[in-house]
């Protein structure tokens, strides 16, 4: 588990202290100096784990540029819908029919490495000219996610959990923009006008609901440890019970009835179409908002601060690329993912989708210091009251405990089939049992 000092140094050093970096690479048309050349035409299959109209077009541009620079390598792009991506990859692992390269979320690393399907990137990473320009702290955090501490994911982007809100509506209704959780719940109620089909908030009750709920729970409680010193999971702590009761009680009164099945896209669409005043997501939905709304109609806010005054964020909120060890062309696959993670590519990608690059030179560019949500990230990551909680992504079944117990439990509470206490007690128990199994396994390996 990462302590608060580690994560504060990680993000503050990357996003705020980077201004003081003493040098940067000279810019030219070459995105990277490539250590390998393919001897013959090869096909690299790339699975995008979060395909969609807000991301796929930018991949197409990058793939075209890569193929022009590497005419003997063809990239076969396969877009997977986010909600089905993990299942698709799991099936491919079981059938031994894997792509060469895949977008891999940090929370999947422990699962995939326990199944021994990912390629150790350390030998290739050591030869890369830009290896020292990716944040060393982020590289180290990826190693900490897996038992053998090797590098299995090349990080490309990181995110920050925030609120998106309608400043024009808040100004018109003279409602204070929330800074605390009490102000948040007050604003949700006051910004609801059912006669206008407007709601104060949208709850993510469908796919991915548990991830969002965890981040808000810990932001409310102020806890930075997922388990206490006795190994008890914090999920069912009285502070979290208190929050979830208040939060899910908003459903249907001050949020749309469709929230119970809404995933990310439906939630964001409700905001962009003018049906809700606030949503909780990350800075990555910026690209959708800017297409649908005008300046002044959307703006970012930090998650409200806890009662102790701390702003809590989730650690390890990083995505990147992995190579499956079944690839027949690992060097060419590496050429492609290192291209995607190079300074020029990262700048194009993260500027387009609105997230935070892991390449330190990209963070020095004007666009990264001018966009409102990036300005917010820079301010927050330099705030001394910013703390991080580290979810146990090292547990091989971490993601299944979110998707199954978490998502299904939230829906059960929303439709009245379970109490908040029943749900959180069940959820905490599966985490505690998983950690106990993991501790026994890791102890046996020593």
Buried (B, 14 or more C-beta within 10 A) or exposed (E): BBEBEBBBEBBBBBBBBBEEEEEEBEEEEEBBEBEBEBEEEBEBBBBBBBBBEBBEEBBEEBBEBBBEBBEEBBBEBEBBBBBEBBEBBBEBBEEEEBBBBBBBBBBBBBBBBBEEBBBBBEEBBEEBEBBEBBBBBBBBBBBBBBBEEBBBBBBBBBBBBBBBBBBBBBEEEEBEBBEBBEBBBBBBEBBBEEEEEBBBBBBBBBBBBBBBBBBBBBBBBBBBEBBEEEEBBBBBBEBBBBBBBBBBEBBEEBBBEBBBBBBBBBBBBBBBEBBBBBBBBBBBBBBBBBEBBEEEBBBBBBBBBBEEEBBBBBBBBBBBBBBBEBBEBBBBBBBBBBBBBBBBBBBBBBBBBBBBBBBBBBBBBEEBEEBEBBEBBBEBBBBEEBBBBBBBBBBBBBBBBBBEBBBBBBBBBBEEEBEBBBBBBBBBBBBBEBBEEBEEEEEEEE
